[in-house]
Amino acid sequence: MSKAILSYKERRRKVDYSKKYTDNNTLTAVRAMSDYLLKSSDLEQLRQTARRSPYDQESSQPKMMVYLRSDVEQKAIEVWGSMEALQLEKKKRKEREAIYKEHLFLLKRAMKEYDQFFGSKQASQSMFAGAGKVVLSAIAINATNFLFKLIAWMYSGSSSMFSEAIHSAADVCNQCILFLGIRQSIKKPSRDHPYGYSNLRYVSSLISGVGVFCVGAGLSFYHGITGLIHPEPIHDLLWSYCILGGSLLTEGATLAIAINAIKQGSEARKMPFWEYVWRARDPSVNVVFMEDTAAVFGVIIAASCMGLTSLTGNPMYDSLGAIGIGTLLGAVSGFLIYTNTEALTGRSIPDDQLLKLSEVMENDVMIRGVYDVKATDMGVNTIRFKAELDIDGAELTRSYLDTQDLEVLLKEIQNFKNLEDVETFMLKHGERIIDQLGAEVDRIEKLIKATNPEVRHVDLEIL
């Protein structure tokens, strides 16, 4: 066998690029124009020879007109000045064609991402559904609570009531920021932001966390410490208790709305409730949930401390209530700052989800190996997935052959007469195999997205 292979290699004629074709070699009009960059008008005065077309077997079919290569080369020299100038122009056109193909590839990719972004999922988003509905409800309730608590503080002079009024005011401001973040996050992707604006929800939630700490916790601590240093008696607490009772009901209603939204989200993604909160899967709802949880406990703290002050007559308990509310707000702000900072720094998806995506690719017949797998949670149900794939060339070729008529291919191979036929065959089918590779990559991308619908961006690198 080795001798036969060696004999074949010795007999095989290699392409000699320095060798010139013989003068009686002929070219079709298409080859003459493509190889020598001529126009049809340049060929009108050249000698023509009739040849039977290899594509028409019937003798009645009209014959194909061809040109002598020597005549075509001479005409090309007249048009371009020299063969060197012709080769230089062909090189320039080849470079322009490569740039055109690159731009065409980028355009196709952009159109693909456009379809992903502007599909029905993106169009269905609204400021007044989901997180937007929760935030709007919280704004309305907290604004009402702020007005009533402010009136109660003015009548009673209670430090705890002042902290509660400040708490509600901070919640209103923060939730307005959240609503603005939601409004911006559903904007369509742009040239400057090709992956969209979904992270703005995390940015607005982070700002809310900082606001809770600076305004809510800061003023509560300040007012509580001031009350301890300069205690003042409080009075007319009846209306304060009534307002706190109403606040407990309204804050509880908003909290219930937020809890229901989190439950729906966690059940849809098959995640435990607290893991959903900890990973800040919906940061805007998270802020409402944490702030209203703090509000409910804050009302309880304020009512308890005001009750102790009424029973003992010592305003110190009321001031301690303000400090307790400030501590509670500080803990909430710390949680919001941490979780949103984690999300903004590009956190990976859970290991079980990443392993599932890897197994899907590893079990695919077209893939021999999967390397450097990364999946970043970009927030708001959006995951960016990246992997390097070692494609099985034999299986890729089989998938291409499944689309071809093998008998026709065999006849085409049997009709080979020279290396030019082999080169033409390889160029044609080689390009089609590359197209088949692109189709297989698209299939794998769809498989990944079907496995985890939150995967919106897939970057696959073929090794």
N, C-alpha and C positions, 0 to 999 in steps of 0.2 A: 504493500500500500504506500509506504513512504517513497519507494522508487517511482511509483506512478504519479504521486503528487509532485515529486521533484521534476519529473519529465514534463508534466503539465506546466509548471512554472517556467521551465526552460523554453517551452514552445510558445508560451503566451507572449503576444506582441504588446509591448508597453507603448504608451503614448509618448511620442517624441514631439514636444512643443516647439522645437526649433525647425522641424521638418515642414516644408511647404507643400501644400496640396498640388497635384498635377494640374496642368492647364485645362485638361478636358473634363475636370470635375465640375459637376453642375449643381446649381442651387435653385430652390424655388423662390418665388418673388418674396414670400414672407421671410425666408431665411436671409435673402439678400438685404432686405430692409432692416431686419433686426440685427444681423451680424455686422453690417457695414453702415448702419445709420443713414440709409438712403430713403428718399421719398419715391412714391410710385412714378412721379414725373421723371425722376432720374433714370428709370429703367426703360422708358419708352423707346429710346433710340438704340438699345442694346440688342444683340442677336438673341433669338429665342430658338429653342429646340423642343419638339413635342415628345413627351414621354407618357407612357401609360401610368395612370395614377395607381399607387399601391393600395388605395382604399376602395377602388372600384374594380371589381373582377369581371364585369360584363364588357365585352369588346365594343358594344354599341355606345358605351359611355364616352363622353368627350375626353380627350387626352389632356395631360397637364403640361403647361408650358414652363420650361426651366431656362436658366441663363448660365453661360459659362462663367466659372469662378474668376478666370483671368480678366474677362470683360468687367465683371462686377468690381474687382479690386482696382482696375484702372479707373473706373468711374468714381470710386471712393477717393482715390488720390486726387482726382480733379476737384471733387467737392470739398474735401478736407485739407488738401495741400500735401499731406504725407500720411503714411501709415502710422507714424508716431503720433501725429495730431489726432488721428482717428482713435487710437488706443487711449489717449489722454481724455478725449471726450467721452468714450465709453466708461472710463473710470469715474469721471465726474457724474455721469448719469447713474452709475451703479451706486455711488455714495448717496445721491439724491433719492434713489429708490429705497435704499436702506433706511434713510431718515423718514421717508413716507411710510414704510412698513412699521417703523417704530411708533410714529404718530397714529397710524391706523390701529395698532395694538392698544395704545393708551386710550384711544377714543372708544374702542370696543369695551375696554375695561371700565371706563367712566360710564358708558351707557349701561353696563351691567350693574354697577353700583347705584346708578340713578334708579334703575328698576327696583333694586332692593330697598332704597330709601323712600321712594315715592310710591310704593305699592299701597295696597289697601290698609296695611297695618299702620303706616305713617299717617294716612289720611284720616284714620278713625280716632286719632288722639285729639283730645279737647281739654281746654282749661277747666271746663265745668263738669268733668267726669273724673272718677277715681280720686287721685291725690288732690286735684283742684277743688273738687266738691268738698272734701274733708277740710281743706285749708279755709275755704270760703265760709263754711259753717263755723269754724273756730274763730275767724275774724269777727263775725257778727255777734257771737255770744260773748267773746272776751271784751269787745268794745262796750257792750251793754254793762257787763260786770264792772268794767273800769269806772264808768260814770257813777254807778250806785256806790261802789266802794269809796270813791273820792268824796262823795257827799257824806257817807257815814264817817269817814275820817275827820272831815271838817266839823262835824257835830260832836264827835267823841274825843278827838285828839289822841286816839290809840296808835301806838307805834306799830303794833301788829296789823291794824287795819291799813295804816299807811303802806306797810310792806306789801300787803295784799293788793292795794291799788296800783302800786308801782309794778308788782308782778303782772297784773292784768295789762297794764300799759305796755310793758316790755313784750308780752305775748302778742299783743295786737301789732306792734311794730315789726316783730320778727316774722309773724305770719303774713304780713304784707310783703316782706322781702321774699318769703317762700313763694307767694303767689306770683310775684314778678319773676322768680327763678323758673317756675313751672311754665309761665308764659313764654319765656325765652327758650326753654329747653325743647319745646315742640316745634321750633322754627326749622324750616327745611335746611339740609346741609348746603353749604356754599363753597365757592372755590377756596376761600381762606380757611374754612372749617369743613373739610370733606367728610369727617366722621360725625358731623352734627354737633348739637349743643346740649346733649343730654347731661353732661357733667355740670352744667350750670345749676342743676338741682342740688348737687353736693356743695357747690360754692355758696349758694344762698343758705343752705342749712348750716354750713360752717360759720357764715356771718351771723346767723341767728344764735348759734351757740356762743359766739363771742359777745353778742349783744346781751344775752341772758346773764352772762358772767359780769360784764361791765356795768350794765344798767340795773338789772334786777338784783343780783347778789350784792353788788357794790353799794347801792343805795339802801338796801335792807340792812346790811352790816353797819353802814354809817348811822342810820336812824336808830338802830338798836343800841349801838355803843353810846350814842349821844343821850339816849334815854337812861342808860345806866349811870352816866356821869351827871346828867342834870335831870333827875326824875321829875315828872309832872303828873298830877292827878288826872285821871280820865273820868268821863261822865257820859250820860245818855247812851248807854250801851245797848238798849233794847232794839233800836233800829239797826245797830251794827250786827246783832245776832240774827235779825230777820234777813238782812242783806247777805250775810254769810251763808245762811240756810239756802237762800235762793241761788247763790253762787255755787254751792255744793251740787245742787240739782243740775244747773246749766253746764257746769264744768264736767259733771259726770256724764251728761248727755253727749258732749263733744268727745269725751274720752271713749264712750261706747262706740261712737262712729269710727274713731281711729282704730280701736281694737278690732272692730268688724272688718275694716279695710285690710289690716295686717293679717287677720285670720284668712281672708279670702286669698291674699297674695301668698301666704305660706302654704296653704293647702294646694293652690295651683302649682306650686313648685315643689311640693312634697318635702317641705322643710319644717323643722320644729319652730314654734312661735318665736321663742327667744333667739334662736339662731338667725331667723329672718330679721329680727330687730338689730341684733349685734352686727350683722353684716351690712346693715343699712341698705337693704335691697330697694326700699322706697324711702329715700331720705326725707322728703317733705312730710309724709305721713308719720315717719319716725319722730320728727320734731314736734308735731302736734300731740302725738302720743305721750312723749316724755314731758312736754310742758303741761299738758292737762293732768297727767299723773301727779306732777309736782303741785299743780294748782289744787287738786283735791286734797292732797296731804297738807298743803299750805293752809287751806281753809280750816282743816281739823286742828292744826297747830295754833292758828290764830284764835279760833274759838276757845280752845282749851286754855291758852295763856290769858286771854281776856277774862275767862271765867274764874281762874285763880286770882287774878287781880281784883275782880269784883268781890270774891269771898274774903280775901285777906286784906284788901285795901292797899296792897303793896304794888306799885307800878313796875317793880323790877321784873315780875313775871311777864308782863306785856312786852318789855324791852327784850327779854330773853326769847320771846316768841318771834320777834323781828329777826334776831340773830339766827334762830332756828330756820326760819324761812330762807334767809340768805344762804345758810349752809346747804339747804336742800337745792336751791337754785344753782349754787356753785357745783354741786355734784352732777346735776343735770347738764349744765354747760360743759363740764369736763367730759362727760360721756358723748355729747354731740360733737365736740371738737375732735375727740379721738376717733370715733367711727367714721366721720366724714373725711378726716385727714388720711385715714387708712384707705378709704375708697379712692381718693384723688391721687394717691401715689401708685395706683395700678396694682391692685391685689389680684392674686390668682384665684381661679374658681376652686371649689372644694376638690380634694383628691379623688373622690369616687367619681365625680363627673368627668374629670380629666382622664382617669383610667378608662372610663367607658368610651370616650372619644378615641383614645389610643387603640383600644381593642377593636373598634369598628374598622379602623384603617389596617391594623395588623391582620385581621381576618379577611381582608379583601384579596382576591386572587391576583390582582394587578400589582400589589405592593409587596416587595421583598423585605423591606425594613423601614421603620419609622424612627426618626431621630429629632432631637431638640424640640420637643413638643412644649408649647407654651399656650396658655389661655388666660387672657386678662379680662377681668370683669370691669367693663367700662361704665357700669351703672345703668339703672332703669331698663332692665331686661335686655342689655346689649353686651355681648361677649365678642372679643377679638381673638381668633384662633390662628396659631402659626405652627407649622411643622415642616420638616425636611423628609422627603419621600424618596426611597430607592425603588424605582419602577422596574418590574420584570420585563425586559425587552422581548423575551420569547412570548409571553402572554399578550403583550401589546401587539406583536406581529400577528398572533393568532386572532385577536379581536379584529384586526384590519382585514385578515384573509376571510373572516366570516362575512364580510360585506362585499367580497369579490367573487366572481365566477372563476373558479380555479381552472376550468377547461379553457376558458378564453385566455387566461394568463399563460397556460402551457403552450397554446398555439402561438401566442405572442413571443414567447421565449424561443420556440422552435424556428421562428422566422428570422431570428437574429442572423445578420450577415457580417457585421463588423462591430468594432468597439463603440462606434457612435450609437448603434442601436442599443447596446448594453447601457451606455451612459444615459441615453434618453429614457430608457426603461427605469433605471435607478433613480434618476432625478424626479420623474413623475411619481413613482410609488413612494420614494423617500419623503417627498413633500406631503403626500397623502397620509403617510404614517405619522408624521408630525402633527397633522390635523387630527388624526385619531388620538394622539397623545393629549391634545387639548380637550377633546371630547371626554376622554377618561378622567382628566383632572376636573372638568365641570361635573361629571357624575359623582366623583368623590366629594366635591364640595357640597353638592346637594344631599349626599348621604350624611355628611357631618351635620348639616343644618337640620335634617330630619331627625337625627339622633338627639340633638339639643336645639330646639327652636330659638333659643336666646342667642345662638351664634349668628351674628349678623355680618361679620367680616372674616373671611378665610384667606390666609396667605400660605400657599403651598409652594415649597421650593423643591424642584426636581433635581436630584443628585446625578 
